[in-house]
Amino acid sequence: MKKGFTDAQAKLKAVWEQPNIASICTEMPNMTLLMSNVAAAMDQTKLSNRELELLRQYARETRSDYCTGCTRICQPAIKADIPIGDVMRCLMYARSYGDRHRAMTHFQKIPLRIRRQMEGLGYSPAEQRCPQKMAIGKLMREALEELG
């Protein structure tokens, strides 16, 4: 903030400063967000080592709030063919992007029989395998309540 950009812009700058990353694909559904991202890209101000470390610390502390889509790890741990990653993406649309319509539309594409099956499953084996330490069972129930 002291350098004149938002936390979202700082995150973009931190990613761009990684030498092994060439580009970022980010949704920009309005001109305000587009202009904010352009401003971050055009600003040559570098983040300090301290600022980068604070962002890494924030990422570690909030990792249980973010699904990285590694369903090859969690999904086989449960006894049913439940699309955990798809459900987490729907929650992201609703909660992080504020796009409840998109979240519900995608959630409703999951067959009803699978959505019904989601309710009674135990997700602790998947939670134990999750590198992000997400509360998968709780999130699956919340998705059913909020989107289903």
SEBAGU-639522 format. One record per residue (C-alpha): residue in one letter; chain; x, y, z. Coordinates in pm, whole numbers, plus 32768, in hexadecimal, padded with zeros to 4 digits. Layout:
N
<node><rest>a</rest><kette>A</kette><u>X</u><v>Y</v><w>Z</w></node>
...
end
This chain:
148
<node><rest>m</rest><kette>A</kette><u>8000</u><v>8000</v><w>8000</w></node>
<node><rest>k</rest><kette>A</kette><u>811D</u><v>80EF</v><w>8050</w></node>
<node><rest>k</rest><kette>A</kette><u>819F</u><v>80C2</v><w>7EEF</w></node>
<node><rest>g</rest><kette>A</kette><u>8050</u><v>811C</v><w>7E59</w></node>
<node><rest>f</rest><kette>A</kette><u>7FB9</u><v>7FD0</v><w>7DF6</w></node>
<node><rest>t</rest><kette>A</kette><u>7EB4</u><v>7EE8</v><w>7E89</w></node>
<node><rest>d</rest><kette>A</kette><u>7EEB</u><v>7D93</v><w>7F21</w></node>
<node><rest>a</rest><kette>A</kette><u>7E61</u><v>7CF5</v><w>7DE1</w></node>
<node><rest>q</rest><kette>A</kette><u>7F59</u><v>7DBA</v><w>7D11</w></node>
<node><rest>a</rest><kette>A</kette><u>8073</u><v>7D55</v><w>7DFE</w></node>
<node><rest>k</rest><kette>A</kette><u>8016</u><v>7BE7</v><w>7DCA</w></node>
<node><rest>l</rest><kette>A</kette><u>8028</u><v>7C14</v><w>7C51</w></node>
<node><rest>k</rest><kette>A</kette><u>8177</u><v>7CC1</v><w>7C6D</w></node>
<node><rest>a</rest><kette>A</kette><u>81FD</u><v>7BAB</v><w>7D4E</w></node>
<node><rest>v</rest><kette>A</kette><u>819E</u><v>7AA8</v><w>7C4A</w></node>
<node><rest>w</rest><kette>A</kette><u>822E</u><v>7B73</v><w>7B29</w></node>
<node><rest>e</rest><kette>A</kette><u>8378</u><v>7B97</v><w>7BE4</w></node>
<node><rest>q</rest><kette>A</kette><u>83A7</u><v>7A1D</v><w>7BE0</w></node>
<node><rest>p</rest><kette>A</kette><u>84A2</u><v>79D5</v><w>7ACB</w></node>
<node><rest>n</rest><kette>A</kette><u>83FC</u><v>788C</v><w>7A6B</w></node>
<node><rest>i</rest><kette>A</kette><u>82A8</u><v>792F</v><w>7A29</w></node>
<node><rest>a</rest><kette>A</kette><u>826E</u><v>79D8</v><w>78DB</w></node>
<node><rest>s</rest><kette>A</kette><u>8104</u><v>7A45</v><w>78F9</w></node>
<node><rest>i</rest><kette>A</kette><u>7FCB</u><v>7A41</v><w>79CF</w></node>
<node><rest>c</rest><kette>A</kette><u>7E6F</u><v>79E7</v><w>795C</w></node>
<node><rest>t</rest><kette>A</kette><u>7D78</u><v>7AA2</v><w>7A36</w></node>
<node><rest>e</rest><kette>A</kette><u>7C08</u><v>7AEA</v><w>7A10</w></node>
<node><rest>m</rest><kette>A</kette><u>7BBD</u><v>7C5A</v><w>79DF</w></node>
<node><rest>p</rest><kette>A</kette><u>7A42</u><v>7C79</v><w>79C8</w></node>
<node><rest>n</rest><kette>A</kette><u>7A37</u><v>7DF5</v><w>79D3</w></node>
<node><rest>m</rest><kette>A</kette><u>7AFE</u><v>7F26</v><w>796C</w></node>
<node><rest>t</rest><kette>A</kette><u>7B5B</u><v>7F7F</v><w>7AD2</w></node>
<node><rest>l</rest><kette>A</kette><u>7C0D</u><v>7E33</v><w>7B06</w></node>
<node><rest>l</rest><kette>A</kette><u>7CA9</u><v>7E42</v><w>79AD</w></node>
<node><rest>m</rest><kette>A</kette><u>7D35</u><v>7F9C</v><w>79EF</w></node>
<node><rest>s</rest><kette>A</kette><u>7DB3</u><v>7F34</v><w>7B47</w></node>
<node><rest>n</rest><kette>A</kette><u>7E6C</u><v>7E0C</v><w>7AB1</w></node>
<node><rest>v</rest><kette>A</kette><u>7EFB</u><v>7EE2</v><w>7999</w></node>
<node><rest>a</rest><kette>A</kette><u>7F75</u><v>7FE0</v><w>7A9A</w></node>
<node><rest>a</rest><kette>A</kette><u>8022</u><v>7ECB</v><w>7B5D</w></node>
<node><rest>a</rest><kette>A</kette><u>80C3</u><v>7E45</v><w>7A20</w></node>
<node><rest>m</rest><kette>A</kette><u>813D</u><v>7F9B</v><w>79B0</w></node>
<node><rest>d</rest><kette>A</kette><u>81C2</u><v>8004</v><w>7B05</w></node>
<node><rest>q</rest><kette>A</kette><u>8334</u><v>7FAD</v><w>7B11</w></node>
<node><rest>t</rest><kette>A</kette><u>8341</u><v>7FBF</v><w>7C8E</w></node>
<node><rest>k</rest><kette>A</kette><u>83CF</u><v>7E79</v><w>7D15</w></node>
<node><rest>l</rest><kette>A</kette><u>835A</u><v>7DD6</v><w>7E53</w></node>
<node><rest>s</rest><kette>A</kette><u>8460</u><v>7DC9</v><w>7F64</w></node>
<node><rest>n</rest><kette>A</kette><u>84DD</u><v>7C7E</v><w>7FEF</w></node>
<node><rest>r</rest><kette>A</kette><u>841A</u><v>7CCC</v><w>812C</w></node>
<node><rest>e</rest><kette>A</kette><u>82D9</u><v>7D06</v><w>8068</w></node>
<node><rest>l</rest><kette>A</kette><u>830B</u><v>7BC3</v><w>7FA6</w></node>
<node><rest>e</rest><kette>A</kette><u>8343</u><v>7B05</v><w>80EA</w></node>
<node><rest>l</rest><kette>A</kette><u>8208</u><v>7B9D</v><w>8181</w></node>
<node><rest>l</rest><kette>A</kette><u>8142</u><v>7B28</v><w>8050</w></node>
<node><rest>r</rest><kette>A</kette><u>81D7</u><v>79C9</v><w>8072</w></node>
<node><rest>q</rest><kette>A</kette><u>817C</u><v>79C9</v><w>81E3</w></node>
<node><rest>y</rest><kette>A</kette><u>801A</u><v>7A38</v><w>8191</w></node>
<node><rest>a</rest><kette>A</kette><u>7FFF</u><v>7921</v><w>808F</w></node>
<node><rest>r</rest><kette>A</kette><u>8071</u><v>781F</v><w>8191</w></node>
<node><rest>e</rest><kette>A</kette><u>7F80</u><v>78A0</v><w>8298</w></node>
<node><rest>t</rest><kette>A</kette><u>7E54</u><v>78A4</v><w>81AE</w></node>
<node><rest>r</rest><kette>A</kette><u>7E9E</u><v>776F</v><w>80DE</w></node>
<node><rest>s</rest><kette>A</kette><u>7D7A</u><v>76B0</v><w>8174</w></node>
<node><rest>d</rest><kette>A</kette><u>7C92</u><v>77AD</v><w>80CD</w></node>
<node><rest>y</rest><kette>A</kette><u>7D0D</u><v>7764</v><w>7F6E</w></node>
<node><rest>c</rest><kette>A</kette><u>7CED</u><v>7628</v><w>7E9E</w></node>
<node><rest>t</rest><kette>A</kette><u>7E10</u><v>7602</v><w>7DAE</w></node>
<node><rest>g</rest><kette>A</kette><u>7D53</u><v>7503</v><w>7CDD</w></node>
<node><rest>c</rest><kette>A</kette><u>7E2F</u><v>73D9</v><w>7D30</w></node>
<node><rest>t</rest><kette>A</kette><u>7D05</u><v>72EC</v><w>7D3C</w></node>
<node><rest>r</rest><kette>A</kette><u>7DE3</u><v>71CB</v><w>7CD2</w></node>
<node><rest>i</rest><kette>A</kette><u>7E4E</u><v>71CC</v><w>7E41</w></node>
<node><rest>c</rest><kette>A</kette><u>7D06</u><v>71F8</v><w>7F00</w></node>
<node><rest>q</rest><kette>A</kette><u>7BFE</u><v>7164</v><w>7E1C</w></node>
<node><rest>p</rest><kette>A</kette><u>7C79</u><v>6FF9</v><w>7E1A</w></node>
<node><rest>a</rest><kette>A</kette><u>7C73</u><v>6FFB</v><w>7F97</w></node>
<node><rest>i</rest><kette>A</kette><u>7AF8</u><v>6FF4</v><w>7FA9</w></node>
<node><rest>k</rest><kette>A</kette><u>7A15</u><v>6ED0</v><w>7F57</w></node>
<node><rest>a</rest><kette>A</kette><u>7950</u><v>6F7C</v><w>7E44</w></node>
<node><rest>d</rest><kette>A</kette><u>7986</u><v>7036</v><w>7CFE</w></node>
<node><rest>i</rest><kette>A</kette><u>794E</u><v>7192</v><w>7D8A</w></node>
<node><rest>p</rest><kette>A</kette><u>79E5</u><v>72B5</v><w>7CC1</w></node>
<node><rest>i</rest><kette>A</kette><u>7A86</u><v>7363</v><w>7DEA</w></node>
<node><rest>g</rest><kette>A</kette><u>7B49</u><v>7458</v><w>7D11</w></node>
<node><rest>d</rest><kette>A</kette><u>7A12</u><v>74BE</v><w>7C50</w></node>
<node><rest>v</rest><kette>A</kette><u>7956</u><v>74FE</v><w>7D94</w></node>
<node><rest>m</rest><kette>A</kette><u>7A77</u><v>75CB</v><w>7E1E</w></node>
<node><rest>r</rest><kette>A</kette><u>7A7D</u><v>7695</v><w>7CDA</w></node>
<node><rest>c</rest><kette>A</kette><u>790A</u><v>76DF</v><w>7D01</w></node>
<node><rest>l</rest><kette>A</kette><u>7946</u><v>775C</v><w>7E63</w></node>
<node><rest>m</rest><kette>A</kette><u>7A61</u><v>7836</v><w>7DDF</w></node>
<node><rest>y</rest><kette>A</kette><u>797B</u><v>78D2</v><w>7CDB</w></node>
<node><rest>a</rest><kette>A</kette><u>787B</u><v>7923</v><w>7DE8</w></node>
<node><rest>r</rest><kette>A</kette><u>795F</u><v>798D</v><w>7F04</w></node>
<node><rest>s</rest><kette>A</kette><u>7A99</u><v>7A1A</v><w>7E69</w></node>
<node><rest>y</rest><kette>A</kette><u>7A0B</u><v>7AAB</v><w>7D27</w></node>
<node><rest>g</rest><kette>A</kette><u>78B0</u><v>7B00</v><w>7DA7</w></node>
<node><rest>d</rest><kette>A</kette><u>7817</u><v>7A4F</v><w>7C7B</w></node>
<node><rest>r</rest><kette>A</kette><u>7703</u><v>7983</v><w>7D1B</w></node>
<node><rest>h</rest><kette>A</kette><u>764D</u><v>794B</v><w>7BD1</w></node>
<node><rest>r</rest><kette>A</kette><u>7780</u><v>78B1</v><w>7B30</w></node>
<node><rest>a</rest><kette>A</kette><u>77BE</u><v>77DD</v><w>7C67</w></node>
<node><rest>m</rest><kette>A</kette><u>765B</u><v>7758</v><w>7C6B</w></node>
<node><rest>t</rest><kette>A</kette><u>7657</u><v>7718</v><w>7AF5</w></node>
<node><rest>h</rest><kette>A</kette><u>7792</u><v>7645</v><w>7B07</w></node>
<node><rest>f</rest><kette>A</kette><u>7726</u><v>7596</v><w>7C47</w></node>
<node><rest>q</rest><kette>A</kette><u>75D9</u><v>7533</v><w>7BAB</w></node>
<node><rest>k</rest><kette>A</kette><u>7698</u><v>7487</v><w>7A91</w></node>
<node><rest>i</rest><kette>A</kette><u>770F</u><v>7385</v><w>7B8D</w></node>
<node><rest>p</rest><kette>A</kette><u>760F</u><v>726C</v><w>7B6C</w></node>
<node><rest>l</rest><kette>A</kette><u>7505</u><v>7267</v><w>7C7C</w></node>
<node><rest>r</rest><kette>A</kette><u>755D</u><v>7102</v><w>7CE3</w></node>
<node><rest>i</rest><kette>A</kette><u>76C4</u><v>7171</v><w>7D26</w></node>
<node><rest>r</rest><kette>A</kette><u>7654</u><v>72A7</v><w>7DE5</w></node>
<node><rest>r</rest><kette>A</kette><u>7577</u><v>71CA</v><w>7EBE</w></node>
<node><rest>q</rest><kette>A</kette><u>7698</u><v>70DB</v><w>7EF4</w></node>
<node><rest>m</rest><kette>A</kette><u>7778</u><v>71FB</v><w>7F65</w></node>
<node><rest>e</rest><kette>A</kette><u>76A5</u><v>7238</v><w>8098</w></node>
<node><rest>g</rest><kette>A</kette><u>76E3</u><v>70F5</v><w>8153</w></node>
<node><rest>l</rest><kette>A</kette><u>7850</u><v>70B8</v><w>8105</w></node>
<node><rest>g</rest><kette>A</kette><u>7971</u><v>70C9</v><w>81F6</w></node>
<node><rest>y</rest><kette>A</kette><u>7A81</u><v>71AA</v><w>816F</w></node>
<node><rest>s</rest><kette>A</kette><u>7B89</u><v>7181</v><w>827E</w></node>
<node><rest>p</rest><kette>A</kette><u>7C6B</u><v>70A0</v><w>81A6</w></node>
<node><rest>a</rest><kette>A</kette><u>7C6A</u><v>71AF</v><w>8099</w></node>
<node><rest>e</rest><kette>A</kette><u>7CAB</u><v>72BD</v><w>819E</w></node>
<node><rest>q</rest><kette>A</kette><u>7DD5</u><v>71F9</v><w>8222</w></node>
<node><rest>r</rest><kette>A</kette><u>7E6D</u><v>71EE</v><w>80C5</w></node>
<node><rest>c</rest><kette>A</kette><u>7E23</u><v>7358</v><w>806B</w></node>
<node><rest>p</rest><kette>A</kette><u>7F69</u><v>741D</v><w>8053</w></node>
<node><rest>q</rest><kette>A</kette><u>7EA4</u><v>755B</v><w>809A</w></node>
<node><rest>k</rest><kette>A</kette><u>7E06</u><v>74C6</v><w>81D7</w></node>
<node><rest>m</rest><kette>A</kette><u>7CAC</u><v>7527</v><w>815F</w></node>
<node><rest>a</rest><kette>A</kette><u>7B75</u><v>74C8</v><w>8227</w></node>
<node><rest>i</rest><kette>A</kette><u>7AEB</u><v>740E</v><w>80FA</w></node>
<node><rest>g</rest><kette>A</kette><u>79BF</u><v>7371</v><w>81AA</w></node>
<node><rest>k</rest><kette>A</kette><u>794F</u><v>74BD</v><w>8238</w></node>
<node><rest>l</rest><kette>A</kette><u>797B</u><v>7568</v><w>80E8</w></node>
<node><rest>m</rest><kette>A</kette><u>78B8</u><v>7458</v><w>8030</w></node>
<node><rest>r</rest><kette>A</kette><u>7795</u><v>7483</v><w>8125</w></node>
<node><rest>e</rest><kette>A</kette><u>77A4</u><v>75FD</v><w>80FD</w></node>
<node><rest>a</rest><kette>A</kette><u>779C</u><v>75D9</v><w>7F82</w></node>
<node><rest>l</rest><kette>A</kette><u>7664</u><v>7502</v><w>7F9C</w></node>
<node><rest>e</rest><kette>A</kette><u>75BE</u><v>7602</v><w>8081</w></node>
<node><rest>e</rest><kette>A</kette><u>7626</u><v>7739</v><w>7FBE</w></node>
<node><rest>l</rest><kette>A</kette><u>761A</u><v>76BD</v><w>7E57</w></node>
<node><rest>g</rest><kette>A</kette><u>7551</u><v>7583</v><w>7E4F</w></node>
end
